[in-house]
Amino acid sequence: MRNVFLLSSLFLLVLKCGLTGQVIFSEIMFDVVGSDYHDEYVEIYNLSATDSVDLSGWQFSDSSGTDWL
């Protein structure tokens, strides 16, 4: 269930970011096999060569508010 929510959230974020044309999620590694959960990551890429993007306040969490990444 956690994976479904995480993927749904990421999909919505990608759609939102796609509308601005600045940021894309180029790689997502989640739910790593085994107990090595510290290897989870999200790679975010800024498409603009000149504009910076403020990512403050962005977070990944489940429906209970627990931050997973």
Buried (B, 14 or more C-beta within 10 A) or exposed (E): EEEEBBEEBBEEBBEEBEEEEBBBBEEBEBEEEEEEEEEBEBEBEEEEEEEEBEEEEEEBEEEEEEEBB
